[in-house]
Amino acid sequence: MSEENIKKLDHFGKHKELAYRIQVALSELRPYLEADLGNITLVEITDDLVVKLQLHGSCADCSMINMTMKGGVESAIKNVAPEVTAIEAINL
C-alpha cells in the first residue's frame, strides 16, 4: 500500500490496526475509482469509530457517489471492520 492517498498508520494513533484493515479494503476499490478518474482517502477514525473519508477527482461530484458509497465503499469497509459505527464522506 504505497499509494499517495494512503496516510501513514501512525496518523491514526490507537486505531492503527483498524486503519490498516480499512486501507486494504479501499485499496481493492481504488482501481475502479481510478478508472473513472476518482479516488478516496481515509482521513480519520473518531473515538466512536466513525470513519471519515475524502473523495477526490470525479468521485467528489459524481451523481452516482451515494450509490457507490452505500453499495461499494460501506460494504467493503464493514466486511473488514464490522465494529465501525458510521462511514462519512467529509466533502459531500
Secondary structure, 3 states (H helix, E strand, C coil): CCCCCCCCHHHHHHHHHHHHHHHHHHHHHHHHHHHCCEEEEEEEECCCCEEEEEEEEHHHHCCCHHHHHHHHHHHHHHHHCCCCCEEEECCC
